[in-house]
Amino acid sequence: MSTSEYTKVYSGNFILVTRVKDELEAKGIVPIVKDEGESQRLAGYGSMNQGFQEVFVHNDELKDALEIIDQVKAEMEA
């Protein structure tokens, strides 16, 4: 079983992921955005997940990242 140094903290469309990514970066957290749909498109395959992305952060930054994401979610729902 392999363990990863990164944890998925958010997933959604491009616009929401961009907002989360910007907030994380503003607090000094470097997120990794995974876009399977774009990877499939570049490889020449069709994709049902176009525009759907996932945000990962390093486990050392997980606690702070989750707090920021909770705050962003609350602002988006208000």
PDB file of N, CA, C and O in Angstrom, chain B, residues numbered from 101:
ATOM      1  N   MET B 101       0.837  -1.170   0.000  1.00  0.00           N
ATOM      2  CA  MET B 101       0.000   0.000   0.000  1.00  0.00           C
ATOM      3  C   MET B 101       0.890   1.243   0.000  1.00  0.00           C
ATOM      4  O   MET B 101       1.788   1.371   0.833  1.00  0.00           O
ATOM      5  N   SER B 102       0.642   2.138  -0.917  1.00  0.00           N
ATOM      6  CA  SER B 102       1.461   3.343  -0.978  1.00  0.00           C
ATOM      7  C   SER B 102       0.787   4.474  -0.206  1.00  0.00           C
ATOM      8  O   SER B 102      -0.439   4.570  -0.156  1.00  0.00           O
ATOM      9  N   THR B 103       1.598   5.307   0.381  1.00  0.00           N
ATOM     10  CA  THR B 103       1.076   6.473   1.079  1.00  0.00           C
ATOM     11  C   THR B 103       1.520   7.713   0.319  1.00  0.00           C
ATOM     12  O   THR B 103       2.609   7.759  -0.252  1.00  0.00           O
ATOM     13  N   SER B 104       0.664   8.700   0.328  1.00  0.00           N
ATOM     14  CA  SER B 104       0.959   9.922  -0.395  1.00  0.00           C
ATOM     15  C   SER B 104       1.260  11.047   0.596  1.00  0.00           C
ATOM     16  O   SER B 104       0.753  11.062   1.718  1.00  0.00           O
ATOM     17  N   GLU B 105       2.076  11.963   0.164  1.00  0.00           N
ATOM     18  CA  GLU B 105       2.373  13.132   0.984  1.00  0.00           C
ATOM     19  C   GLU B 105       1.333  14.219   0.774  1.00  0.00           C
ATOM     20  O   GLU B 105       1.378  15.260   1.429  1.00  0.00           O
ATOM     21  N   TYR B 106       0.388  13.981  -0.144  1.00  0.00           N
ATOM     22  CA  TYR B 106      -0.628  14.971  -0.469  1.00  0.00           C
ATOM     23  C   TYR B 106      -2.024  14.410  -0.234  1.00  0.00           C
ATOM     24  O   TYR B 106      -2.258  13.210  -0.376  1.00  0.00           O
ATOM     25  N   THR B 107      -2.950  15.299   0.128  1.00  0.00           N
ATOM     26  CA  THR B 107      -4.324  14.920   0.404  1.00  0.00           C
ATOM     27  C   THR B 107      -5.260  15.799  -0.415  1.00  0.00           C
ATOM     28  O   THR B 107      -5.057  17.008  -0.533  1.00  0.00           O
ATOM     29  N   LYS B 108      -6.294  15.165  -0.981  1.00  0.00           N
ATOM     30  CA  LYS B 108      -7.295  15.938  -1.722  1.00  0.00           C
ATOM     31  C   LYS B 108      -8.145  16.691  -0.718  1.00  0.00           C
ATOM     32  O   LYS B 108      -8.681  16.105   0.223  1.00  0.00           O
ATOM     33  N   VAL B 109      -8.268  18.016  -0.929  1.00  0.00           N
ATOM     34  CA  VAL B 109      -9.013  18.844   0.011  1.00  0.00           C
ATOM     35  C   VAL B 109     -10.245  19.485  -0.607  1.00  0.00           C
ATOM     36  O   VAL B 109     -11.110  19.984   0.112  1.00  0.00           O
ATOM     37  N   TYR B 110     -10.334  19.477  -1.941  1.00  0.00           N
ATOM     38  CA  TYR B 110     -11.471  20.122  -2.595  1.00  0.00           C
ATOM     39  C   TYR B 110     -11.583  19.608  -4.021  1.00  0.00           C
ATOM     40  O   TYR B 110     -10.585  19.253  -4.647  1.00  0.00           O
ATOM     41  N   SER B 111     -12.811  19.574  -4.524  1.00  0.00           N
ATOM     42  CA  SER B 111     -13.029  19.261  -5.934  1.00  0.00           C
ATOM     43  C   SER B 111     -14.241  20.041  -6.409  1.00  0.00           C
ATOM     44  O   SER B 111     -15.182  20.276  -5.652  1.00  0.00           O
ATOM     45  N   GLY B 112     -14.206  20.437  -7.665  1.00  0.00           N
ATOM     46  CA  GLY B 112     -15.309  21.209  -8.218  1.00  0.00           C
ATOM     47  C   GLY B 112     -14.970  21.705  -9.608  1.00  0.00           C
ATOM     48  O   GLY B 112     -14.012  21.248 -10.231  1.00  0.00           O
ATOM     49  N   ASN B 113     -15.767  22.644 -10.086  1.00  0.00           N
ATOM     50  CA  ASN B 113     -15.523  23.173 -11.427  1.00  0.00           C
ATOM     51  C   ASN B 113     -14.366  24.175 -11.408  1.00  0.00           C
ATOM     52  O   ASN B 113     -13.880  24.573 -10.349  1.00  0.00           O
ATOM     53  N   PHE B 114     -13.947  24.565 -12.597  1.00  0.00           N
ATOM     54  CA  PHE B 114     -12.775  25.428 -12.764  1.00  0.00           C
ATOM     55  C   PHE B 114     -12.886  26.718 -11.954  1.00  0.00           C
ATOM     56  O   PHE B 114     -11.914  27.133 -11.323  1.00  0.00           O
ATOM     57  N   ILE B 115     -14.043  27.349 -11.963  1.00  0.00           N
ATOM     58  CA  ILE B 115     -14.210  28.643 -11.295  1.00  0.00           C
ATOM     59  C   ILE B 115     -14.066  28.502  -9.783  1.00  0.00           C
ATOM     60  O   ILE B 115     -13.374  29.299  -9.149  1.00  0.00           O
ATOM     61  N   LEU B 116     -14.711  27.500  -9.205  1.00  0.00           N
ATOM     62  CA  LEU B 116     -14.630  27.301  -7.761  1.00  0.00           C
ATOM     63  C   LEU B 116     -13.229  26.885  -7.328  1.00  0.00           C
ATOM     64  O   LEU B 116     -12.720  27.345  -6.306  1.00  0.00           O
ATOM     65  N   VAL B 117     -12.621  26.024  -8.108  1.00  0.00           N
ATOM     66  CA  VAL B 117     -11.263  25.576  -7.791  1.00  0.00           C
ATOM     67  C   VAL B 117     -10.276  26.737  -7.868  1.00  0.00           C
ATOM     68  O   VAL B 117      -9.355  26.826  -7.056  1.00  0.00           O
ATOM     69  N   THR B 118     -10.467  27.625  -8.839  1.00  0.00           N
ATOM     70  CA  THR B 118      -9.593  28.793  -8.958  1.00  0.00           C
ATOM     71  C   THR B 118      -9.712  29.679  -7.723  1.00  0.00           C
ATOM     72  O   THR B 118      -8.709  30.194  -7.230  1.00  0.00           O
ATOM     73  N   ARG B 119     -10.915  29.856  -7.229  1.00  0.00           N
ATOM     74  CA  ARG B 119     -11.132  30.658  -6.011  1.00  0.00           C
ATOM     75  C   ARG B 119     -10.418  30.027  -4.824  1.00  0.00           C
ATOM     76  O   ARG B 119      -9.718  30.717  -4.083  1.00  0.00           O
ATOM     77  N   VAL B 120     -10.587  28.734  -4.639  1.00  0.00           N
ATOM     78  CA  VAL B 120      -9.938  28.026  -3.534  1.00  0.00           C
ATOM     79  C   VAL B 120      -8.418  28.117  -3.678  1.00  0.00           C
ATOM     80  O   VAL B 120      -7.712  28.401  -2.710  1.00  0.00           O
ATOM     81  N   LYS B 121      -7.928  27.879  -4.872  1.00  0.00           N
ATOM     82  CA  LYS B 121      -6.481  27.926  -5.135  1.00  0.00           C
ATOM     83  C   LYS B 121      -5.912  29.303  -4.799  1.00  0.00           C
ATOM     84  O   LYS B 121      -4.865  29.404  -4.160  1.00  0.00           O
ATOM     85  N   ASP B 122      -6.597  30.359  -5.226  1.00  0.00           N
ATOM     86  CA  ASP B 122      -6.126  31.718  -4.949  1.00  0.00           C
ATOM     87  C   ASP B 122      -6.074  32.011  -3.453  1.00  0.00           C
ATOM     88  O   ASP B 122      -5.124  32.632  -2.976  1.00  0.00           O
ATOM     89  N   GLU B 123      -7.087  31.568  -2.712  1.00  0.00           N
ATOM     90  CA  GLU B 123      -7.112  31.793  -1.267  1.00  0.00           C
ATOM     91  C   GLU B 123      -5.991  31.023  -0.562  1.00  0.00           C
ATOM     92  O   GLU B 123      -5.351  31.544   0.351  1.00  0.00           O
ATOM     93  N   LEU B 124      -5.762  29.788  -0.992  1.00  0.00           N
ATOM     94  CA  LEU B 124      -4.671  29.003  -0.399  1.00  0.00           C
ATOM     95  C   LEU B 124      -3.329  29.663  -0.666  1.00  0.00           C
ATOM     96  O   LEU B 124      -2.503  29.784   0.239  1.00  0.00           O
ATOM     97  N   GLU B 125      -3.107  30.088  -1.898  1.00  0.00           N
ATOM     98  CA  GLU B 125      -1.836  30.721  -2.252  1.00  0.00           C
ATOM     99  C   GLU B 125      -1.635  32.031  -1.498  1.00  0.00           C
ATOM    100  O   GLU B 125      -0.507  32.374  -1.142  1.00  0.00           O
ATOM    101  N   ALA B 126      -2.719  32.766  -1.252  1.00  0.00           N
ATOM    102  CA  ALA B 126      -2.624  34.025  -0.508  1.00  0.00           C
ATOM    103  C   ALA B 126      -2.145  33.795   0.926  1.00  0.00           C
ATOM    104  O   ALA B 126      -1.565  34.689   1.542  1.00  0.00           O
ATOM    105  N   LYS B 127      -2.390  32.597   1.453  1.00  0.00           N
ATOM    106  CA  LYS B 127      -1.959  32.249   2.815  1.00  0.00           C
ATOM    107  C   LYS B 127      -0.646  31.473   2.825  1.00  0.00           C
ATOM    108  O   LYS B 127      -0.238  30.965   3.869  1.00  0.00           O
ATOM    109  N   GLY B 128       0.016  31.375   1.681  1.00  0.00           N
ATOM    110  CA  GLY B 128       1.313  30.725   1.617  1.00  0.00           C
ATOM    111  C   GLY B 128       1.272  29.222   1.420  1.00  0.00           C
ATOM    112  O   GLY B 128       2.295  28.551   1.562  1.00  0.00           O
ATOM    113  N   ILE B 129       0.100  28.680   1.094  1.00  0.00           N
ATOM    114  CA  ILE B 129      -0.035  27.247   0.852  1.00  0.00           C
ATOM    115  C   ILE B 129       0.022  27.010  -0.652  1.00  0.00           C
ATOM    116  O   ILE B 129      -0.662  27.689  -1.418  1.00  0.00           O
ATOM    117  N   VAL B 130       0.829  26.056  -1.069  1.00  0.00           N
ATOM    118  CA  VAL B 130       0.991  25.769  -2.490  1.00  0.00           C
ATOM    119  C   VAL B 130       0.147  24.547  -2.856  1.00  0.00           C
ATOM    120  O   VAL B 130       0.533  23.417  -2.556  1.00  0.00           O
ATOM    121  N   PRO B 131      -1.006  24.765  -3.503  1.00  0.00           N
ATOM    122  CA  PRO B 131      -1.859  23.640  -3.876  1.00  0.00           C
ATOM    123  C   PRO B 131      -1.444  23.024  -5.202  1.00  0.00           C
ATOM    124  O   PRO B 131      -0.782  23.663  -6.020  1.00  0.00           O
ATOM    125  N   ILE B 132      -1.836  21.794  -5.398  1.00  0.00           N
ATOM    126  CA  ILE B 132      -1.662  21.116  -6.686  1.00  0.00           C
ATOM    127  C   ILE B 132      -3.059  20.885  -7.238  1.00  0.00           C
ATOM    128  O   ILE B 132      -3.915  20.313  -6.564  1.00  0.00           O
ATOM    129  N   VAL B 133      -3.287  21.334  -8.477  1.00  0.00           N
ATOM    130  CA  VAL B 133      -4.589  21.173  -9.110  1.00  0.00           C
ATOM    131  C   VAL B 133      -4.486  20.066 -10.146  1.00  0.00           C
ATOM    132  O   VAL B 133      -3.649  20.116 -11.047  1.00  0.00           O
ATOM    133  N   LYS B 134      -5.342  19.072 -10.008  1.00  0.00           N
ATOM    134  CA  LYS B 134      -5.366  17.932 -10.923  1.00  0.00           C
ATOM    135  C   LYS B 134      -6.610  18.065 -11.804  1.00  0.00           C
ATOM    136  O   LYS B 134      -7.727  18.208 -11.307  1.00  0.00           O
ATOM    137  N   ASP B 135      -6.394  18.015 -13.113  1.00  0.00           N
ATOM    138  CA  ASP B 135      -7.494  18.160 -14.077  1.00  0.00           C
ATOM    139  C   ASP B 135      -7.471  16.965 -15.017  1.00  0.00           C
ATOM    140  O   ASP B 135      -6.824  17.006 -16.064  1.00  0.00           O
ATOM    141  N   GLU B 136      -8.176  15.900 -14.647  1.00  0.00           N
ATOM    142  CA  GLU B 136      -8.193  14.671 -15.450  1.00  0.00           C
ATOM    143  C   GLU B 136      -8.769  14.921 -16.840  1.00  0.00           C
ATOM    144  O   GLU B 136      -8.288  14.359 -17.825  1.00  0.00           O
ATOM    145  N   GLY B 137      -9.799  15.765 -16.921  1.00  0.00           N
ATOM    146  CA  GLY B 137     -10.423  16.047 -18.208  1.00  0.00           C
ATOM    147  C   GLY B 137      -9.435  16.666 -19.184  1.00  0.00           C
ATOM    148  O   GLY B 137      -9.399  16.282 -20.353  1.00  0.00           O
ATOM    149  N   GLU B 138      -8.646  17.604 -18.727  1.00  0.00           N
ATOM    150  CA  GLU B 138      -7.656  18.244 -19.584  1.00  0.00           C
ATOM    151  C   GLU B 138      -6.561  17.253 -19.963  1.00  0.00           C
ATOM    152  O   GLU B 138      -6.094  17.256 -21.102  1.00  0.00           O
ATOM    153  N   SER B 139      -6.153  16.417 -19.035  1.00  0.00           N
ATOM    154  CA  SER B 139      -5.145  15.404 -19.341  1.00  0.00           C
ATOM    155  C   SER B 139      -5.650  14.444 -20.412  1.00  0.00           C
ATOM    156  O   SER B 139      -4.907  14.073 -21.320  1.00  0.00           O
ATOM    157  N   GLN B 140      -6.918  14.042 -20.303  1.00  0.00           N
ATOM    158  CA  GLN B 140      -7.495  13.141 -21.304  1.00  0.00           C
ATOM    159  C   GLN B 140      -7.602  13.834 -22.655  1.00  0.00           C
ATOM    160  O   GLN B 140      -7.330  13.226 -23.691  1.00  0.00           O
ATOM    161  N   ARG B 141      -7.993  15.090 -22.649  1.00  0.00           N
ATOM    162  CA  ARG B 141      -8.115  15.840 -23.901  1.00  0.00           C
ATOM    163  C   ARG B 141      -6.757  15.940 -24.596  1.00  0.00           C
ATOM    164  O   ARG B 141      -6.652  15.733 -25.805  1.00  0.00           O
ATOM    165  N   LEU B 142      -5.725  16.258 -23.823  1.00  0.00           N
ATOM    166  CA  LEU B 142      -4.389  16.383 -24.398  1.00  0.00           C
ATOM    167  C   LEU B 142      -3.867  15.054 -24.933  1.00  0.00           C
ATOM    168  O   LEU B 142      -3.062  15.031 -25.864  1.00  0.00           O
ATOM    169  N   ALA B 143      -4.320  13.953 -24.351  1.00  0.00           N
ATOM    170  CA  ALA B 143      -3.896  12.633 -24.809  1.00  0.00           C
ATOM    171  C   ALA B 143      -4.723  12.148 -26.000  1.00  0.00           C
ATOM    172  O   ALA B 143      -4.431  11.101 -26.579  1.00  0.00           O
ATOM    173  N   GLY B 144      -5.758  12.916 -26.365  1.00  0.00           N
ATOM    174  CA  GLY B 144      -6.562  12.547 -27.521  1.00  0.00           C
ATOM    175  C   GLY B 144      -7.802  11.751 -27.211  1.00  0.00           C
ATOM    176  O   GLY B 144      -8.414  11.183 -28.116  1.00  0.00           O
ATOM    177  N   TYR B 145      -8.186  11.696 -25.952  1.00  0.00           N
ATOM    178  CA  TYR B 145      -9.378  10.961 -25.543  1.00  0.00           C
ATOM    179  C   TYR B 145     -10.496  11.937 -25.195  1.00  0.00           C
ATOM    180  O   TYR B 145     -10.244  13.072 -24.791  1.00  0.00           O
ATOM    181  N   GLY B 146     -11.722  11.483 -25.355  1.00  0.00           N
ATOM    182  CA  GLY B 146     -12.861  12.287 -24.932  1.00  0.00           C
ATOM    183  C   GLY B 146     -12.978  12.245 -23.421  1.00  0.00           C
ATOM    184  O   GLY B 146     -12.463  11.336 -22.770  1.00  0.00           O
ATOM    185  N   SER B 147     -13.662  13.244 -22.868  1.00  0.00           N
ATOM    186  CA  SER B 147     -13.782  13.293 -21.417  1.00  0.00           C
ATOM    187  C   SER B 147     -15.173  13.732 -21.002  1.00  0.00           C
ATOM    188  O   SER B 147     -15.741  14.673 -21.557  1.00  0.00           O
ATOM    189  N   MET B 148     -15.706  13.034 -20.020  1.00  0.00           N
ATOM    190  CA  MET B 148     -16.977  13.433 -19.428  1.00  0.00           C
ATOM    191  C   MET B 148     -16.746  14.420 -18.285  1.00  0.00           C
ATOM    192  O   MET B 148     -17.697  15.038 -17.806  1.00  0.00           O
ATOM    193  N   ASN B 149     -15.508  14.577 -17.845  1.00  0.00           N
ATOM    194  CA  ASN B 149     -15.192  15.408 -16.691  1.00  0.00           C
ATOM    195  C   ASN B 149     -14.585  16.748 -17.070  1.00  0.00           C
ATOM    196  O   ASN B 149     -13.821  17.316 -16.289  1.00  0.00           O
ATOM    197  N   GLN B 150     -14.903  17.264 -18.241  1.00  0.00           N
ATOM    198  CA  GLN B 150     -14.312  18.524 -18.677  1.00  0.00           C
ATOM    199  C   GLN B 150     -14.666  19.628 -17.682  1.00  0.00           C
ATOM    200  O   GLN B 150     -15.839  19.837 -17.371  1.00  0.00           O
ATOM    201  N   GLY B 151     -13.654  20.327 -17.188  1.00  0.00           N
ATOM    202  CA  GLY B 151     -13.863  21.420 -16.254  1.00  0.00           C
ATOM    203  C   GLY B 151     -13.889  21.004 -14.792  1.00  0.00           C
ATOM    204  O   GLY B 151     -13.925  21.868 -13.916  1.00  0.00           O
ATOM    205  N   PHE B 152     -13.872  19.701 -14.499  1.00  0.00           N
ATOM    206  CA  PHE B 152     -13.877  19.214 -13.129  1.00  0.00           C
ATOM    207  C   PHE B 152     -12.437  19.052 -12.667  1.00  0.00           C
ATOM    208  O   PHE B 152     -11.641  18.384 -13.328  1.00  0.00           O
ATOM    209  N   GLN B 153     -12.099  19.660 -11.535  1.00  0.00           N
ATOM    210  CA  GLN B 153     -10.735  19.629 -11.045  1.00  0.00           C
ATOM    211  C   GLN B 153     -10.703  19.241  -9.575  1.00  0.00           C
ATOM    212  O   GLN B 153     -11.707  19.324  -8.868  1.00  0.00           O
ATOM    213  N   GLU B 154      -9.525  18.816  -9.133  1.00  0.00           N
ATOM    214  CA  GLU B 154      -9.303  18.452  -7.737  1.00  0.00           C
ATOM    215  C   GLU B 154      -8.116  19.241  -7.200  1.00  0.00           C
ATOM    216  O   GLU B 154      -7.151  19.497  -7.921  1.00  0.00           O
ATOM    217  N   VAL B 155      -8.193  19.621  -5.933  1.00  0.00           N
ATOM    218  CA  VAL B 155      -7.126  20.376  -5.289  1.00  0.00           C
ATOM    219  C   VAL B 155      -6.497  19.504  -4.206  1.00  0.00           C
ATOM    220  O   VAL B 155      -7.193  18.944  -3.359  1.00  0.00           O
ATOM    221  N   PHE B 156      -5.187  19.401  -4.247  1.00  0.00           N
ATOM    222  CA  PHE B 156      -4.416  18.637  -3.260  1.00  0.00           C
ATOM    223  C   PHE B 156      -3.452  19.580  -2.546  1.00  0.00           C
ATOM    224  O   PHE B 156      -2.951  20.533  -3.141  1.00  0.00           O
ATOM    225  N   VAL B 157      -3.196  19.309  -1.270  1.00  0.00           N
ATOM    226  CA  VAL B 157      -2.182  20.048  -0.525  1.00  0.00           C
ATOM    227  C   VAL B 157      -1.275  19.063   0.200  1.00  0.00           C
ATOM    228  O   VAL B 157      -1.652  17.920   0.457  1.00  0.00           O
ATOM    229  N   HIS B 158      -0.092  19.522   0.518  1.00  0.00           N
ATOM    230  CA  HIS B 158       0.858  18.698   1.264  1.00  0.00           C
ATOM    231  C   HIS B 158       0.301  18.446   2.649  1.00  0.00           C
ATOM    232  O   HIS B 158      -0.333  19.325   3.234  1.00  0.00           O
ATOM    233  N   ASN B 159       0.526  17.273   3.173  1.00  0.00           N
ATOM    234  CA  ASN B 159      -0.013  16.896   4.482  1.00  0.00           C
ATOM    235  C   ASN B 159       0.438  17.829   5.607  1.00  0.00           C
ATOM    236  O   ASN B 159      -0.274  17.990   6.598  1.00  0.00           O
ATOM    237  N   ASP B 160       1.609  18.441   5.463  1.00  0.00           N
ATOM    238  CA  ASP B 160       2.086  19.384   6.482  1.00  0.00           C
ATOM    239  C   ASP B 160       1.214  20.632   6.547  1.00  0.00           C
ATOM    240  O   ASP B 160       1.165  21.303   7.578  1.00  0.00           O
ATOM    241  N   GLU B 161       0.521  20.950   5.445  1.00  0.00           N
ATOM    242  CA  GLU B 161      -0.310  22.159   5.376  1.00  0.00           C
ATOM    243  C   GLU B 161      -1.810  21.842   5.448  1.00  0.00           C
ATOM    244  O   GLU B 161      -2.644  22.728   5.264  1.00  0.00           O
ATOM    245  N   LEU B 162      -2.139  20.598   5.713  1.00  0.00           N
ATOM    246  CA  LEU B 162      -3.528  20.129   5.636  1.00  0.00           C
ATOM    247  C   LEU B 162      -4.462  20.873   6.584  1.00  0.00           C
ATOM    248  O   LEU B 162      -5.525  21.330   6.165  1.00  0.00           O
ATOM    249  N   LYS B 163      -4.088  21.001   7.842  1.00  0.00           N
ATOM    250  CA  LYS B 163      -4.971  21.633   8.824  1.00  0.00           C
ATOM    251  C   LYS B 163      -5.306  23.059   8.413  1.00  0.00           C
ATOM    252  O   LYS B 163      -6.476  23.441   8.407  1.00  0.00           O
ATOM    253  N   ASP B 164      -4.295  23.851   8.069  1.00  0.00           N
ATOM    254  CA  ASP B 164      -4.525  25.240   7.659  1.00  0.00           C
ATOM    255  C   ASP B 164      -5.353  25.309   6.384  1.00  0.00           C
ATOM    256  O   ASP B 164      -6.225  26.167   6.253  1.00  0.00           O
ATOM    257  N   ALA B 165      -5.084  24.411   5.446  1.00  0.00           N
ATOM    258  CA  ALA B 165      -5.812  24.403   4.177  1.00  0.00           C
ATOM    259  C   ALA B 165      -7.288  24.111   4.389  1.00  0.00           C
ATOM    260  O   ALA B 165      -8.139  24.750   3.770  1.00  0.00           O
ATOM    261  N   LEU B 166      -7.602  23.158   5.252  1.00  0.00           N
ATOM    262  CA  LEU B 166      -9.003  22.821   5.511  1.00  0.00           C
ATOM    263  C   LEU B 166      -9.752  23.986   6.144  1.00  0.00           C
ATOM    264  O   LEU B 166     -10.921  24.212   5.834  1.00  0.00           O
ATOM    265  N   GLU B 167      -9.094  24.722   7.022  1.00  0.00           N
ATOM    266  CA  GLU B 167      -9.722  25.905   7.625  1.00  0.00           C
ATOM    267  C   GLU B 167     -10.025  26.959   6.566  1.00  0.00           C
ATOM    268  O   GLU B 167     -11.097  27.564   6.578  1.00  0.00           O
ATOM    269  N   ILE B 168      -9.092  27.179   5.657  1.00  0.00           N
ATOM    270  CA  ILE B 168      -9.283  28.163   4.589  1.00  0.00           C
ATOM    271  C   ILE B 168     -10.413  27.725   3.668  1.00  0.00           C
ATOM    272  O   ILE B 168     -11.245  28.540   3.270  1.00  0.00           O
ATOM    273  N   ILE B 169     -10.443  26.459   3.332  1.00  0.00           N
ATOM    274  CA  ILE B 169     -11.479  25.949   2.425  1.00  0.00           C
ATOM    275  C   ILE B 169     -12.858  26.053   3.078  1.00  0.00           C
ATOM    276  O   ILE B 169     -13.830  26.400   2.407  1.00  0.00           O
ATOM    277  N   ASP B 170     -12.956  25.761   4.360  1.00  0.00           N
ATOM    278  CA  ASP B 170     -14.232  25.912   5.068  1.00  0.00           C
ATOM    279  C   ASP B 170     -14.706  27.358   5.021  1.00  0.00           C
ATOM    280  O   ASP B 170     -15.894  27.623   4.836  1.00  0.00           O
ATOM    281  N   GLN B 171     -13.785  28.280   5.189  1.00  0.00           N
ATOM    282  CA  GLN B 171     -14.117  29.692   5.140  1.00  0.00           C
ATOM    283  C   GLN B 171     -14.589  30.099   3.739  1.00  0.00           C
ATOM    284  O   GLN B 171     -15.571  30.830   3.604  1.00  0.00           O
ATOM    285  N   VAL B 172     -13.899  29.631   2.706  1.00  0.00           N
ATOM    286  CA  VAL B 172     -14.274  29.952   1.322  1.00  0.00           C
ATOM    287  C   VAL B 172     -15.644  29.364   1.002  1.00  0.00           C
ATOM    288  O   VAL B 172     -16.472  30.025   0.374  1.00  0.00           O
ATOM    289  N   LYS B 173     -15.887  28.130   1.427  1.00  0.00           N
ATOM    290  CA  LYS B 173     -17.191  27.499   1.186  1.00  0.00           C
ATOM    291  C   LYS B 173     -18.308  28.301   1.851  1.00  0.00           C
ATOM    292  O   LYS B 173     -19.365  28.510   1.255  1.00  0.00           O
ATOM    293  N   ALA B 174     -18.075  28.748   3.077  1.00  0.00           N
ATOM    294  CA  ALA B 174     -19.082  29.527   3.794  1.00  0.00           C
ATOM    295  C   ALA B 174     -19.367  30.844   3.058  1.00  0.00           C
ATOM    296  O   ALA B 174     -20.520  31.269   2.973  1.00  0.00           O
ATOM    297  N   GLU B 175     -18.333  31.481   2.534  1.00  0.00           N
ATOM    298  CA  GLU B 175     -18.521  32.718   1.786  1.00  0.00           C
ATOM    299  C   GLU B 175     -19.281  32.486   0.493  1.00  0.00           C
ATOM    300  O   GLU B 175     -20.092  33.324   0.098  1.00  0.00           O
ATOM    301  N   MET B 176     -19.036  31.366  -0.173  1.00  0.00           N
ATOM    302  CA  MET B 176     -19.708  31.082  -1.431  1.00  0.00           C
ATOM    303  C   MET B 176     -21.170  30.724  -1.207  1.00  0.00           C
ATOM    304  O   MET B 176     -22.002  30.976  -2.078  1.00  0.00           O
ATOM    305  N   GLU B 177     -21.500  30.138  -0.053  1.00  0.00           N
ATOM    306  CA  GLU B 177     -22.875  29.754   0.234  1.00  0.00           C
ATOM    307  C   GLU B 177     -23.706  30.921   0.775  1.00  0.00           C
ATOM    308  O   GLU B 177     -24.935  30.857   0.772  1.00  0.00           O
ATOM    309  N   ALA B 178     -23.049  31.976   1.236  1.00  0.00           N
ATOM    310  CA  ALA B 178     -23.766  33.121   1.817  1.00  0.00           C
ATOM    311  C   ALA B 178     -24.452  33.959   0.759  1.00  0.00           C
ATOM    312  O   ALA B 178     -25.097  34.956   1.083  1.00  0.00           O
TER     313      ALA B 178
END
